[in-house]
Amino acid sequence: MDVLAAIPHRPPFLFVDKVTFCDGENIIAERTWRPEEDFYKGHYPNNPITPGVLICESIFQTAAIMLSERVNNDAENIVGASVPVLARIVNCKFKRMVKPGEKTVASVSLKEKLNGFYFLDGKMTVEGKTALTIEFALTLVDQKAAR
């Protein structure tokens, strides 16, 4: 699956390297947090850690890729050129720091679609250990309106 074709995000604000699984209701993606990334220079410079908001963003981008794939494969799709955007965050729990050079695995599951909102659960792991769990919602907006 082509990450760049699925979502409008681009480096340096793209936090998904590759998708390893996607079935329209579940997705798994990977991201290696490169030590040379600019945010590490100022985020605890002598002991850098990946900002939690960027770990969350990686989960949200992973979900957006899944929804883009789902919408593009939907025969009844009348929305046209839509992009998923964040609508809600609930129960975000950080359980482990993510350090420069570590590879994370993001898994997202669609729990429910209701009135144009997609309710999802996300989890980020490092070497099989949970770094983050989060519940959130995305909705689709017209790509022109998102500009």
Contacts in CASP RR format, 6 or more apart in sequence:
PFRMAT RR
TARGET T0000
AUTHOR 0000-0000-0000
METHOD contacts of the structure
MODEL  1
MDVLAAIPHRPPFLFVDKVTFCDGENIIAERTWRPEEDFYKGHYPNNPIT
PGVLICESIFQTAAIMLSERVNNDAENIVGASVPVLARIVNCKFKRMVKP
GEKTVASVSLKEKLNGFYFLDGKMTVEGKTALTIEFALTLVDQKAAR
1 19 0 8 1.000
1 22 0 8 1.000
1 65 0 8 1.000
1 69 0 8 1.000
3 14 0 8 1.000
3 16 0 8 1.000
3 17 0 8 1.000
3 18 0 8 1.000
3 19 0 8 1.000
3 29 0 8 1.000
3 65 0 8 1.000
4 10 0 8 1.000
4 14 0 8 1.000
6 64 0 8 1.000
6 65 0 8 1.000
6 68 0 8 1.000
6 69 0 8 1.000
7 61 0 8 1.000
7 64 0 8 1.000
7 65 0 8 1.000
7 68 0 8 1.000
7 83 0 8 1.000
7 84 0 8 1.000
8 83 0 8 1.000
8 143 0 8 1.000
8 146 0 8 1.000
9 15 0 8 1.000
9 61 0 8 1.000
9 64 0 8 1.000
12 37 0 8 1.000
12 38 0 8 1.000
13 57 0 8 1.000
14 61 0 8 1.000
15 31 0 8 1.000
15 54 0 8 1.000
15 57 0 8 1.000
15 58 0 8 1.000
15 61 0 8 1.000
16 29 0 8 1.000
16 30 0 8 1.000
16 31 0 8 1.000
16 58 0 8 1.000
16 61 0 8 1.000
16 62 0 8 1.000
16 65 0 8 1.000
16 106 0 8 1.000
17 29 0 8 1.000
17 30 0 8 1.000
17 31 0 8 1.000
17 32 0 8 1.000
18 29 0 8 1.000
18 30 0 8 1.000
19 27 0 8 1.000
19 28 0 8 1.000
19 29 0 8 1.000
19 62 0 8 1.000
19 65 0 8 1.000
20 28 0 8 1.000
20 29 0 8 1.000
20 30 0 8 1.000
21 27 0 8 1.000
21 28 0 8 1.000
22 28 0 8 1.000
22 65 0 8 1.000
22 66 0 8 1.000
22 69 0 8 1.000
24 66 0 8 1.000
24 69 0 8 1.000
24 70 0 8 1.000
24 73 0 8 1.000
24 110 0 8 1.000
25 66 0 8 1.000
25 70 0 8 1.000
25 109 0 8 1.000
25 110 0 8 1.000
26 66 0 8 1.000
26 107 0 8 1.000
26 108 0 8 1.000
26 109 0 8 1.000
26 110 0 8 1.000
27 62 0 8 1.000
27 63 0 8 1.000
27 65 0 8 1.000
27 66 0 8 1.000
27 106 0 8 1.000
27 107 0 8 1.000
27 108 0 8 1.000
28 105 0 8 1.000
28 106 0 8 1.000
28 107 0 8 1.000
29 58 0 8 1.000
29 62 0 8 1.000
29 65 0 8 1.000
29 105 0 8 1.000
29 106 0 8 1.000
30 103 0 8 1.000
30 104 0 8 1.000
30 105 0 8 1.000
30 106 0 8 1.000
31 58 0 8 1.000
31 103 0 8 1.000
31 104 0 8 1.000
31 106 0 8 1.000
32 101 0 8 1.000
32 102 0 8 1.000
32 103 0 8 1.000
32 104 0 8 1.000
33 50 0 8 1.000
33 98 0 8 1.000
33 99 0 8 1.000
33 100 0 8 1.000
33 101 0 8 1.000
33 102 0 8 1.000
33 103 0 8 1.000
33 104 0 8 1.000
34 100 0 8 1.000
34 101 0 8 1.000
35 48 0 8 1.000
35 100 0 8 1.000
35 101 0 8 1.000
37 100 0 8 1.000
39 50 0 8 1.000
39 51 0 8 1.000
39 54 0 8 1.000
40 48 0 8 1.000
40 50 0 8 1.000
40 100 0 8 1.000
41 48 0 8 1.000
42 48 0 8 1.000
43 49 0 8 1.000
43 50 0 8 1.000
43 51 0 8 1.000
48 99 0 8 1.000
48 100 0 8 1.000
49 97 0 8 1.000
49 98 0 8 1.000
49 99 0 8 1.000
50 97 0 8 1.000
50 98 0 8 1.000
50 99 0 8 1.000
50 100 0 8 1.000
50 102 0 8 1.000
52 94 0 8 1.000
52 98 0 8 1.000
52 132 0 8 1.000
55 94 0 8 1.000
55 98 0 8 1.000
55 104 0 8 1.000
55 124 0 8 1.000
55 131 0 8 1.000
55 132 0 8 1.000
56 89 0 8 1.000
56 92 0 8 1.000
56 132 0 8 1.000
56 134 0 8 1.000
58 104 0 8 1.000
58 106 0 8 1.000
58 124 0 8 1.000
59 106 0 8 1.000
59 108 0 8 1.000
59 122 0 8 1.000
59 123 0 8 1.000
59 124 0 8 1.000
59 132 0 8 1.000
59 134 0 8 1.000
59 136 0 8 1.000
60 86 0 8 1.000
60 136 0 8 1.000
60 138 0 8 1.000
62 106 0 8 1.000
62 107 0 8 1.000
62 108 0 8 1.000
63 84 0 8 1.000
63 108 0 8 1.000
63 118 0 8 1.000
63 120 0 8 1.000
63 122 0 8 1.000
63 136 0 8 1.000
63 138 0 8 1.000
64 83 0 8 1.000
64 84 0 8 1.000
64 138 0 8 1.000
66 108 0 8 1.000
66 110 0 8 1.000
67 84 0 8 1.000
67 118 0 8 1.000
67 138 0 8 1.000
67 140 0 8 1.000
68 83 0 8 1.000
68 84 0 8 1.000
70 110 0 8 1.000
71 77 0 8 1.000
71 79 0 8 1.000
71 82 0 8 1.000
71 140 0 8 1.000
79 140 0 8 1.000
79 142 0 8 1.000
80 142 0 8 1.000
81 142 0 8 1.000
81 143 0 8 1.000
81 144 0 8 1.000
82 140 0 8 1.000
82 141 0 8 1.000
82 142 0 8 1.000
82 143 0 8 1.000
83 140 0 8 1.000
83 141 0 8 1.000
83 143 0 8 1.000
83 146 0 8 1.000
84 118 0 8 1.000
84 138 0 8 1.000
84 139 0 8 1.000
84 140 0 8 1.000
85 138 0 8 1.000
85 139 0 8 1.000
85 140 0 8 1.000
85 141 0 8 1.000
85 146 0 8 1.000
86 136 0 8 1.000
86 137 0 8 1.000
86 138 0 8 1.000
87 117 0 8 1.000
87 136 0 8 1.000
87 137 0 8 1.000
87 138 0 8 1.000
87 139 0 8 1.000
88 117 0 8 1.000
88 136 0 8 1.000
88 137 0 8 1.000
89 134 0 8 1.000
89 135 0 8 1.000
89 136 0 8 1.000
90 134 0 8 1.000
90 135 0 8 1.000
90 136 0 8 1.000
91 133 0 8 1.000
91 134 0 8 1.000
91 135 0 8 1.000
92 132 0 8 1.000
92 133 0 8 1.000
92 134 0 8 1.000
92 135 0 8 1.000
93 132 0 8 1.000
93 133 0 8 1.000
93 134 0 8 1.000
94 131 0 8 1.000
94 132 0 8 1.000
95 129 0 8 1.000
95 130 0 8 1.000
95 131 0 8 1.000
95 132 0 8 1.000
95 133 0 8 1.000
96 126 0 8 1.000
96 129 0 8 1.000
96 130 0 8 1.000
96 131 0 8 1.000
96 132 0 8 1.000
97 131 0 8 1.000
98 104 0 8 1.000
98 124 0 8 1.000
98 126 0 8 1.000
98 131 0 8 1.000
102 126 0 8 1.000
102 127 0 8 1.000
103 126 0 8 1.000
104 124 0 8 1.000
104 125 0 8 1.000
104 126 0 8 1.000
104 131 0 8 1.000
105 124 0 8 1.000
105 125 0 8 1.000
105 126 0 8 1.000
105 128 0 8 1.000
106 122 0 8 1.000
106 123 0 8 1.000
106 124 0 8 1.000
107 122 0 8 1.000
107 123 0 8 1.000
107 125 0 8 1.000
108 120 0 8 1.000
108 121 0 8 1.000
108 122 0 8 1.000
108 123 0 8 1.000
109 120 0 8 1.000
109 121 0 8 1.000
109 122 0 8 1.000
110 118 0 8 1.000
110 119 0 8 1.000
110 120 0 8 1.000
111 119 0 8 1.000
111 120 0 8 1.000
111 121 0 8 1.000
112 118 0 8 1.000
112 119 0 8 1.000
113 119 0 8 1.000
116 139 0 8 1.000
116 140 0 8 1.000
117 137 0 8 1.000
117 138 0 8 1.000
117 139 0 8 1.000
118 137 0 8 1.000
118 138 0 8 1.000
118 139 0 8 1.000
119 135 0 8 1.000
119 136 0 8 1.000
119 137 0 8 1.000
120 135 0 8 1.000
120 136 0 8 1.000
120 137 0 8 1.000
120 138 0 8 1.000
121 133 0 8 1.000
121 134 0 8 1.000
121 135 0 8 1.000
122 132 0 8 1.000
122 133 0 8 1.000
122 134 0 8 1.000
122 135 0 8 1.000
122 136 0 8 1.000
123 130 0 8 1.000
123 132 0 8 1.000
123 133 0 8 1.000
123 134 0 8 1.000
124 130 0 8 1.000
124 131 0 8 1.000
124 132 0 8 1.000
124 133 0 8 1.000
125 131 0 8 1.000
END
